[in-house]
Amino acid sequence: MSDSLVLKGVKAVTKHTGNEMLLRFPKRSAEGVWNLKRWWINGGKSTLYTKAAVFDVTTGAGTCKLAIDVNQSSIVRIDHDGSFNFAFYGARNIDHAALFTENFELIEHYVFPRQSGGQIMTVTPAGAPVRPTATEPAPEPDAGRVVPTRSVRKKSKIVT
């Protein structure tokens, strides 16, 4: 399956096709956005937070969270291929996005052209959990099916 949507501002979703991405709102938030620790900053003496829109992305392989650093004038089209691979188009006023596990452990993050100076850059931190992948079901044995076999005749020697 694949999914596509356009996120406008902080919480307006339009042109949504599919049902794999679902915008989630935090409890007790008047603005409807999440305050997440900035995932693109390593170390430092103090913790900095950013406002983000968070989507639950669910496939047959499991559920992850896609967080997008947003503000009131942000616009981006997000395409999801069904295997936790994302494409972002027309990103305006967005600098960062990230893919997290269900427990908000960082899997990878994306740096948009406004910060990277070129194309969207995907960064996988050292020691990050792996992206879930769908397991292929084992082939079922052919219990009720009769498979013809080819018999081979051996030539017999006549001894006199």
For each residue, the residues with C-beta under 8 A, 3 or more apart:
1: 18 20 59 82
2: 18 20 79 80 81 82
3: 16 17 18 19 20 21 57 79 80 82
4: 15 16 17 18 77 78 79 80
5: 13 14 15 16 17 21 77 78
6: 13 14 15 16 75 76 77 78
7: 12 13 23 53 68 70 74 75 76 77 78
8: 12 13 14 74 75
9: 12 70 71 72 73 74 75
10: 31 32 33 51 53 70 71 72 74
11: 23 25 32 33 53
12: 7 8 9
13: 5 6 7 8 16 23
14: 5 6 8
15: 4 5 6 77
16: 3 4 5 6 13 21
17: 3 4 5
18: 1 2 3 4 21 80
19: 3 22
20: 1 2 3 57 58 59 80 82
21: 3 5 16 18 55 56 57 66 78 80
22: 19 55 56 58
23: 7 11 13 53 54 55
24: 54 55 56 65
25: 11 29 32
26: 29 32 33 34 35 54
27:
28:
29: 25 26 32 33 34 35
30:
31: 10 51
32: 10 11 25 26 29
33: 10 11 26 29 51 52 53 70
34: 26 29 51 52 53 54 67
35: 26 29 49 50 51 52
36: 39 49 50 52 54 67 104
37: 47 48 49 50
38: 41 48 49 50
39: 36 67 96 98 106 109
40: 96 98 109 111 123
41: 38 44 48
42:
43:
44: 41 47 48
45:
46:
47: 37 44
48: 37 38 41 44
49: 35 36 37 38
50: 35 36 37 38 69 96
51: 10 31 33 34 35 69 70 71
52: 33 34 35 36 67 68 69 70
53: 7 10 11 23 33 34 67 68 70
54: 23 24 26 34 36 65 66 67 68
55: 21 22 23 24 65 66 67 68 78
56: 21 22 24 63 64 65
57: 3 20 21 63 64 65 66 80 84 99
58: 20 22 62 63
59: 1 20 62 63 82 83 84 132 134
60: 134
61: 83 84 132 133 134 135
62: 58 59 102 132
63: 56 57 58 59 102
64: 56 57 84 99 100 101 102 107 131 132
65: 24 54 55 56 57 99 100 101 102 104
66: 21 54 55 57 78 86 97 98 99 100
67: 34 36 39 52 53 54 55 97 98 100
68: 7 52 53 54 55 74 76 78 94 96 97
69: 50 51 52 94 95 96 97
70: 7 9 10 33 51 52 53 74 93 94
71: 9 10 51 74 93
72: 9 10
73: 9 92 93
74: 7 8 9 10 68 70 71 92 93 94
75: 6 7 8 9 90 91 92 93
76: 6 7 68 88 89 90 91 92 94
77: 4 5 6 7 15 88 89 90
78: 4 5 6 7 21 55 66 68 86 87 88
79: 2 3 4 86 87 88 89
80: 2 3 4 18 20 21 57 84 85 86
81: 2 85 86 87
82: 1 2 3 20 59
83: 59 61 133 134
84: 57 59 61 64 80 99 131 132
85: 80 81
86: 66 78 79 80 81 97 99 110
87: 78 79 81
88: 76 77 78 79 91 94 97 110 112 120
89: 76 77 79
90: 75 76 77
91: 75 76 88 94 112 113 114 120
92: 73 74 75 76
93: 70 71 73 74 75 114
94: 68 69 70 74 76 88 91 97 112 114
95: 69 111 112 114 115
96: 39 40 50 68 69 109 110 111 112 115
97: 66 67 68 69 86 88 94 109 110 112
98: 39 40 66 67 106 107 108 109 110
99: 57 64 65 66 84 86 106 107 108 109 131
100: 64 65 66 67 103 104 105 106 107
101: 64 65 104 105 107 129
102: 62 63 64 65
103: 100
104: 36 65 100 101
105: 100 101 128 129
106: 39 98 99 100 109 125 128
107: 64 98 99 100 101 124 128 129 130 131
108: 98 99 122 123 124 125 128 131
109: 39 40 96 97 98 99 106 122 123 125
110: 86 88 96 97 98 120 121 122 123
111: 40 95 96 115 116 120 121 123
112: 88 91 94 95 96 97 115 116 120
113: 91 116 117 118 119 120
114: 91 93 94 95
115: 95 96 111 112
116: 111 112 113 119 120 121
117: 113
118: 113 121
119: 113 116
120: 88 91 110 111 112 113 116
121: 110 111 116 118
122: 108 109 110
123: 40 108 109 110 111
124: 107 108 128
125: 106 108 109 128
126:
127:
128: 105 106 107 108 124 125
129: 101 105 107
130: 107 133
131: 64 84 99 107 108
132: 59 61 62 64 84
133: 61 83 130
134: 59 60 61 83
135: 61
136:
137:
138:
139:
140:
141:
142: 145 147
143:
144:
145: 142
146:
147: 142
148:
149:
150:
151:
152:
153:
154:
155:
156:
157:
158:
159:
160:
